[in-house]
Structures are given as structure tokens and as C-alpha cells.
């Protein structure tokens, strides 16, 4: 037997009583704790009830010798805890101390989470990252699905836009017909007003795109061009165009305009030519004999082309016509061409509306004019579409519900007016 080993049994251990054996084992266990560890270093354990002398002598049972948990301590009891009904929202940050199994003399800093009233809100917290665009889309409920996903509201909206476009188109047609019935001067006034609105849309769009054109010079030149053409013919048109060029140059030479004179002068002269010069051919037509009827012929054929292209393209359009305008189709172009030539044959050649089918012209002149308009009108539409695409806009304006701006409405007419003038000049109608 080793004298230094307290757990080694003596040889005559079997002769002793079991109670004495248990007492000796507990005494040896107590002395081992007293020699190797200081009780002050174990703050998480509580001393068993009793005096120091009783602790040195031993315990009556192993249950008394076992360390007490924090919940079993006399100093803390469940009676000291507050009533759950009186406690407000759960403070997760303060739960670290109460949730510990052993008392911690130096508790670590608790992590504070947002206070919530319901446990399911904590479980539903998503810490994966910010919500995406698809997560923010509200899933339609069975009660709202028919209204949010059905096709009937969209169809109703499209029909409403179409009806507004038809009503506005009829009003514009009535104004033009009324002005033509009143004579050349009334028609010229309507033409000047339309060109002024289109010019204002053009320069406003340019400014939104970052250009700084001399707007005042551009508006004055576009308004003066058809008036000068009606007053002095082609000489008046050239005179105003030259003065507009001088005025735009002085705008920058005088210091009124400073930034990018080349680009800003370019877009200004483009607007004067595209809107003012082409529109001024309406003044040249009005200055000729039967001028109001010549303008009426140009308007009728332009409307026929737009209606035919829109109707056929909407119903059977499949093949894109040009990258400048993806909405325009080859089928729409064919439909517009057929309807334009048919209207020219019926209304201008047979019914003799205008001088092309009347006394000064033959029946074939109306068909020739219809073919010319069918070629020129889509070119004007595509040019404006290319300009709008470069400027980054869908419409030049919104003054006409269902049609966009005034320039969107008369873009084809701007090329049809000079085409009508030169066709009439070549056929000897004027």
C-alpha cells in the first residue's frame, strides 16, 4: 500500500463496516479539494448548508456533497422573478445573465437585438441582405387578382386611347376643313399656328436633351417662313432663311450664347429647315390658283396614308420596317400605300376634289400625286422617329391626346406639302 495515495484501500478493508468505508471516502475527497483548489476561485458553486466544522467532518449523503446549481440556491428563487403579465416587450439584450447556468462574475457584453412583441417576428427576420425588386412585388390575392392581372382593363385603356385619338383627329380635320372653306388666309393662319406649336415642341425637346439653341431666332424664322412664302413666293422664303442664318450667327457672336455654337447652330438650322422650310411650301401652295384646294389634296392623302398604315399595321403587322421606328411594319406600309392611291383615284381623279382631277389636270394626275405621297409620307415619319430616338423621347409633346405633340401629328404633312407643290409644278397644274 502506498501511503501517499489516499484512494488505495488497506488490506483489512473487508473487515470494516460499509458505513465507515463511505465516511473514509468522503473524508479523502474533501481533503483533496482543500489541498488542490481554493473555494474562492469557484464563484459559480455554492457551499452546502452548514457550518465550517460540519463541512470538515463530512456529509451525511452524496446529495449533500453535490454542488448546488444557481436555481437551487437559497439566495435566488423563482419567487423573486417578476410576474410575466407585468413584463413589457422581451429585452433580448438583458437575457444573457438569467440564461446562464452558472453565475459569471465578469459577464460578457450582451448583444442587443431590436425589441419585438412577438416571437414569430424574431423567427421571420431575414438577414440575408436587402430586398430585391422581385421580393418587393406584392403577390396578388385571390380577391384582387382579376383586377390586377386580367386583360380587360388594359384593353379598356387601349380602346379609350383610340377613342380619344379618333375624337382629336376629327376635331383637327374639322378645323382644317373650316379654314379651307374660309379661304387662303384662314388656312394660312391655321398653318402658322400649327408650325409655331411644332417649333416650340422641337426647341423644348432640344433643351431637355442638353442643347442650348437660340430658341427666339428659331421660332421667329419658322413663323416668318410660310408668311413670307405666301406674300412673296419663293423669294420671300429664301430671304427669311438667310436672315435666320444671320440672326443665329449673331446670337453667338454677341455673347448671348456661349456653349457649343457648332452643335447648337446645327440643331437650330435643322429645326428651321425641317419645320419652317417644309411648312412654308404650304404658303407657296396657298399663293397659287386654287391654293386652298391644293392644300386640301395634300391633307386628304396624308390622312389616308396615316390611317391605312395604322389600321393594317395594327391588325396584321409582323415585319419591322426600319430600326428607326420598330413599331412601323412592312404590312402597315403596304396598307398605307394602297389606301393612299385608292383615295387619290376616287376623291381626286374621279370626284375631282382639287385641281389635279379638275379642269387644269387629267384623271391620271390624281393617281400620280397619290403615288408620290405614298412614297414621301413614310420617309417623313421615319425621319422624325430617328430624330426622336436620338433625342431619347417617345413623343415631341403631349398637346394632342392620343397623338402626342403637334409635330408628331404633322410630320408626314411636312414632306407632303413640298412634294405636292413640285408635283403640281411638274404636271402643269400650277
Secondary structure by P-SEA (a helix, b strand, c coil): cccccccccccccccccaaaaaaaaaaaaaaaaacccccccccccccccccaaaaaacccccccccccccccccccccccccccccccccccccccccccccccccccbbbbccccccaaaaaaccccccccccccccccccccccccccaaaaaaaaaaaaaaaaaaaaaaaaaaaaaaaacaaaaaaaaaaaaaaaaaaaaaaaaaaccccaaaaaaaaaaaaaaaaaaccaaaaaaaaaaaaaaaaaaaaacccccaaaaaaaaaaaaaaacccccaaaaaaaaccaaaaaaaaaaaaaaaaaaaaaaaaacccccccccccccccaaaaaaaaaaaaaaaaccccccccccccccccccaaaaaaaaaaaacaaaaaaaaaaaaaaaccccccccccccccccccaaaaaaaaaaaaaaaaaaccc
